[in-house]
Structures are given as structure tokens and as C-alpha cells.
């Protein structure tokens, strides 16, 4: 995954976990990340769909964790925002007449799957609450 989606999602969830008793606006969250609030709202929508965040509208609205930070694991966050393999994307138009080009993607599939599996295993046992504790 060659983008900032995981970092942004983890930043959002860390803020929500740190202030578990309050509803946070996307504008306030965006100020912490130093991004446009639209970016935050897009990621919040993904996190809501994944069941990690809830939100309410209105003057007193905002976003909050859908469950305890100790019940959210980093692999859940990763899977919620993952849009490509860790190593990126394959070249889809390789030369079928080349002895390497014709088979490279099938060979890369195994490598990509192994690396993604390693990332998931590394994140699996780590909770959002243990990550939040690093800030105290």
C-alpha cells in the first residue's frame, strides 16, 4: 500500500480513542492531521462501514469509536483501508512474447501474498489501545 490511508486511519482512530468520552468533528480531526476535512470524512466513511467508528450529525455531532479501543486491532484497520498490496500493483500489460513478461505476474502473486500475509500477522496482535498508550 503505497499511500497514507493506513496512517490517516490510525491517526483518526488514535484521536478518537484518546478522547473516548467526546464526539470529534471532522474539522478538528483534519486540523490534527493537517489535511483537508474532506479527506477525513472519506476515511471516516470507510471506518464506519468497517464497524470501527460511529457518527452523529448536528451541532453536538461528530465521530466516536464504535467499540472499545482494546477491541480494535491494527490488522482490522489495515484491512478496512487497504486498496492494494503492500508491494504495490503489478504491470498489467507485459509482453506475452517475452519469456519473463509472460509469466512475471503469476510469479509475483506468490511474493505479494507472502508479504501481505506477513504485514497482517505483524499487525494482528496489536490493539489500538496499546498504540494509544505510546502517547502517554
Secondary structure as UniProt FT lines:
FT   HELIX           5..18
FT   TURN            19..21
FT   HELIX           26..33
FT   HELIX           37..49
FT   TURN            50..51
FT   STRAND          53..56
FT   TURN            59..60
FT   STRAND          62..65
FT   HELIX           69..71
FT   HELIX           74..81
FT   TURN            86..87
FT   TURN            96..97
FT   TURN            99..103
FT   HELIX           104..124
FT   HELIX           128..133
FT   TURN            134..135
//
